[in-house]
Amino acid sequence: MTRQTDIDDLNKRGYASPKVVDWYDELDFTHQTERVILDSLLPAIKNQKLLDIGIGGGRTTKFLLEISRDYIGIDYTAACIEATRRKYPRADLFCCDARDLSIFPADGFAFVLFSLNGIDYVTHEDRLRVLKEVLRVLRPGGFFMFSTHNRDYRYFNKLPWQEGIRLNLGFLKNCLYTVAFLPKHFRMQRHEIHTDEYAIVNDNAHGFSLLSYYVGIDQQRAQLEAAGFVDVEAYDMEGSKVEHDRDSPWTYYLARKPLFPG
Ligand SMILES: C[S@@+](CC[C@H](N)C(=O)[O-])C[C@H]1O[C@@H](n2cnc3c(N)ncnc32)[C@H](O)[C@@H]1O
């Protein structure tokens, strides 16, 4: 098996695990930065055609349906589609992979969302394919919003005790959790990729079961611009625009399809 196939298979398996599906099924919140960006976009996307990629248990379905009933949600994990369908039986939900959006015509959506770092679970080449596909299905002037793991974060790829010792219960619990999963973590690390542009690493998400893509703001901006997006904005986890950020584990992005072909 190539490393690329390993990454894809391990992540698909991780997301299909009943425990992980249940975890997403129970999420019910809107992140502060999501609110800041969506509030700013509301006049442009209210009652417009929206595509939600990687819906998990439907956390984003809830708030996007409030913005527009012209909503389509997709996920490559069938159990996630079933979980969301139980909550929103009338919503348009499909099992579909972000790497191949050919079921959707070009220039259709005013807004595409890939939330909670869902874009980070495909290989680098596939990530570039996802960006191209999203650009294709967006209307000219349409918006793409997503978040991704920040490789410039000061504690990138550090185990809890490598971040500095703290004397509190949360720190102790985190250390015990990590120790319990260390054998698995060492096995998963064999699949890691580290390059100048990005890294794919086994972090602590869902019991160290996934391989997650991490990228800094300069590199993510360059990827989006190379794919053909314009007006790229990066936001930290408090909802402030940033050019560089070592303090946030994730970065949110908003980018636009140009009004006219370049
Ligand atoms: C981190 S969860 C986010 C769930 C939900 N969007 C939320 O914000 O609560 C990522 C979701 O993306 C899905 N996913 C990952 N890669 C995908 C891909 N290539 N195509 C479609 N869905 C994908 C996973 O199955 C998972 O449900």
The ligand as a Gaussian input file, in Angstrom:
#p B3LYP/6-31G(d) Opt

LIG

0 1
 C      -14.238000      17.136000      11.559000
 S      -15.723000      16.408000      10.970000
 C      -16.762000      17.843000      10.901000
 C      -18.227000      17.561000      11.012000
 C      -19.154000      18.766000      10.877000
 N      -18.921000      19.484000       9.634000
 C      -19.013000      19.728000      12.025000
 O      -18.491000      20.831000      11.810000
 O      -19.428000      19.390000      13.142000
 C      -15.286000      16.129000       9.286000
 C      -16.328000      15.411000       8.468000
 O      -15.878000      15.446000       7.116000
 C      -16.081000      14.205000       6.508000
 N      -15.071000      14.108000       5.439000
 C      -13.728000      14.026000       5.549000
 N      -13.152000      13.969000       4.334000
 C      -14.173000      14.037000       3.434000
 C      -14.219000      14.022000       2.019000
 N      -13.101000      13.901000       1.273000
 N      -15.423000      14.133000       1.408000
 C      -16.566000      14.237000       2.152000
 N      -16.578000      14.222000       3.496000
 C      -15.394000      14.132000       4.132000
 C      -15.934000      13.172000       7.622000
 O      -16.651000      11.989000       7.345000
 C      -16.518000      13.951000       8.822000
 O      -17.876000      13.680000       8.988000

